[in-house]
Amino acid sequence: MAHHKSAKKRIRQDEKKRLHNRYYKKSTRTAIKKLREMEDAGEAAKFLPKVASMIDGLAKRNIWHDNKAANLKSSLAIHVNKLENA
């Protein structure tokens, strides 16, 4: 267990950041799931930029790796394009 004042503060800050990151990560995962379950092409096309923005935000704050974010956005765009062409 930490004994220094600065180490105790760091533990408090880390816990606060962990909860903050967990909230945004879970919200984004839920939005991705919602987009993947969509059947309507128009609705999915309107929702895709919002989800992509959420993914970019997580990548920018290093919650997700940049490559993971790029792969997710790519696969979601492919999904929406398949809906539009079907």
Number of C-alpha atoms within 10 A of each C-alpha: 5 10 7 9 8 10 12 13 11 13 12 12 11 12 11 12 12 12 11 11 16 13 12 16 18 11 14 20 15 13 19 20 11 13 20 15 11 16 12 12 17 12 12 22 18 11 17 20 13 13 22 20 13 20 25 18 17 18 17 13 11 11 16 15 13 16 10 12 19 15 11 16 20 12 12 19 17 12 19 24 14 11 16 14 7 7
